[in-house]
Amino acid sequence: MQATAYTFDAGTGRGSVLLDDGTPMEFGADAFRAGGLRLLRPGQRVRIELEGGDDGDGPRRITRVTLHTF
């Protein structure tokens, strides 16, 4: 799934993205590290991987954040 980086704290590795429908979602340092990134700037297009959701596995959460490339 694609999203846009909204916030990022380089000190903690935590941040948030905006989904294409405008919904904000936060991610933790573990999701940032899983993507192999060093830095993220607000406005960058990213690809996110999610787990959980409507099937009873708990709330949706971001498990990986990587840069979106064409």
C-alpha positions as CSV (number, residue, x, y, z in Angstrom):
1,M,0.0,0.0,0.0
2,Q,1.2,3.5,-0.7
3,A,1.1,6.5,1.6
4,T,2.8,9.9,2.2
5,A,5.2,10.5,5.0
6,Y,3.7,13.0,7.4
7,T,5.9,13.1,10.5
8,F,9.2,11.5,11.4
9,D,11.5,11.8,14.5
10,A,15.0,10.8,13.5
11,G,15.9,10.4,17.2
12,T,13.3,7.7,17.9
13,G,12.7,6.3,14.4
14,R,8.9,6.8,15.0
15,G,6.6,8.7,12.7
16,S,3.3,8.8,10.9
17,V,2.0,8.6,7.3
18,L,-1.2,9.7,5.6
19,L,-2.9,7.0,3.6
20,D,-4.2,8.1,0.2
21,D,-7.7,8.6,1.7
22,G,-6.2,11.1,4.2
23,T,-6.3,8.6,7.2
24,P,-3.2,9.1,9.5
25,M,-1.4,6.0,10.7
26,E,1.5,5.9,13.1
27,F,4.5,3.6,12.8
28,G,7.1,2.6,15.4
29,A,10.9,2.3,15.2
30,D,10.7,-1.4,14.4
31,A,8.7,-0.7,11.2
32,F,11.2,2.0,10.2
33,R,14.2,-0.3,10.8
34,A,12.5,-3.1,8.9
35,G,12.5,-1.0,5.8
36,G,16.2,-0.3,5.9
37,L,15.8,3.5,5.7
38,R,18.1,6.1,7.3
39,L,15.9,9.1,7.1
40,L,12.4,10.1,6.0
41,R,11.2,13.5,5.1
42,P,7.6,14.7,5.3
43,G,6.0,14.6,1.8
44,Q,7.9,11.6,0.6
45,R,5.9,8.8,-1.0
46,V,6.4,5.6,0.8
47,R,5.2,2.0,0.6
48,I,3.9,0.4,3.8
49,E,3.2,-3.1,4.8
50,L,0.3,-3.7,7.3
51,E,-0.7,-6.5,9.5
52,G,-3.9,-7.0,11.5
53,G,-7.2,-5.5,10.7
54,D,-10.8,-6.6,10.0
55,D,-10.1,-10.4,10.3
56,G,-9.9,-10.3,14.1
57,D,-6.1,-10.1,14.4
58,G,-6.2,-6.8,16.3
59,P,-5.9,-3.3,15.0
60,R,-4.1,-2.6,11.7
61,R,-0.5,-1.7,12.3
62,I,2.4,-0.8,10.0
63,T,5.2,-3.4,10.0
64,R,7.5,-1.9,7.3
65,V,8.1,1.5,5.7
66,T,10.1,1.7,2.5
67,L,10.5,4.4,-0.2
68,H,8.1,4.2,-3.1
69,T,10.0,3.9,-6.4
70,F,8.6,4.0,-9.9
